[in-house]
Amino acid sequence: MLDEAPQHQEATQALGDLYARADQPDRAGVYYGLLFDMLIEPRDESKALAIYNRFLRSGAPQPPERIARYAFLQQTEQER
């Protein structure tokens, strides 16, 4: 599915969910990370923050640029 539609949010989240249920947090983290990145592009910050808080914070290591975007989103949300 993702080969045909790499920006398909529901499929990306479904893969993350499946790997999480299969107790493979590193693999789940890859797809949740992709979903986080997808949600930032259309400026859906609240969903991106929820994904990070729920799945990525304590899971697999994240790239520094994703952590920086998360920190920026948090700061922006707190200022509102």
Secondary structure, DSSP 8 states (H G I E B T S, - for coil): -TTT-TT-HHHHHHHHHHHHHTT-HHHHHHHHHHHHHHHHTTT-HHHHHHHIIIIISSSS---HHHHHHHHHHHHHHHH-
